[in-house]
Amino acid sequence: MTTEQTASPDAVPRHVAVIMDGNGRWAAERGKPRHHGHRAGAEAVRRTVEYCARAGVEALTLFAFSSENWQRPTAEVSMLMALFMRVLDREAERLRQNGIRLRIIGDRERLSRRLQDRCASAEALTADETRMQLNIAASYGGRWDIAAAARRLAEQVAAGERSSASIDCDTLGDEICLHALPAPDLFIRTGGEQRISNFLLWQMAYTELYFTPVLWPDFDDDEMARALDWFSGRERRFGRVNAVPGQRGPSNA
């Protein structure tokens, strides 16, 4: 039986965050251009979203395009943006039918106006769904997220809406992306690298970090089950002395 069928509620992470690494290497191993790997990676996204929804995960955040990815060759960036647009158009209705709400986080001003409009339309279509929230981080960076939050607070101080003395971890956290969701319990990175690469820096203070050499297009239901099995055995203390295996973490809110 799979993890989604046997795991107790406390063993299933409320929020899973994923860096989907390895598309280019997957394509190169097969003698294909990089875009072949990105298309295969889009199918892995669908599998992962559907698995997490069945397993009872409340929120899934996928790192699709980082702030640093804008430095890639123009042709590759254009291809990724076009693929993102096609996937939005193709999958938004499917998400709605499966009760999944979509949110796009990141510096959307850097996206084309056409893509910004597609993002807004897909979000509006799924806005009332409650089974799971799927967050796509596009043009996102953890440092950008924190800096943007600090800037908004500075603007509030300058406008006389709050005092600088009122700013603490809670007030800053309230300005960070995904602040209304539970903090990620489980972070997964495929492709063998063992770093978080400027992803959800604020949100992942107590997240369990799981690294696998499996390339993203090959990340299937069995691999996700392994990650959830691993998570269920973790002892999570959150700074306390006592530990409970697989215990869910606190909310960001």
Secondary structure, DSSP 8 states (H G I E B T S, - for coil): --HHHH--GGGS-SEEEEE---HHHHHHHTT--HHHHHHHHHHHHHHHHHHHHHHT-SEEEEEEEEGGGGGS-HHHHHHHHHHHHHHHHHHHHHHHHTTEEEEEES-GGGS-HHHHHHHHHHHHHTTT--SEEEEEEEEE-HHHHHHHHHHHHHHHHHTTSS-GGG--HHHHHTTSTTTTSB--SEEEE-SS--S-TTSSTTTTTT-EEEE--S-GGG--HHHHHHHHHHHHT-EE-TTSS--EET----B--
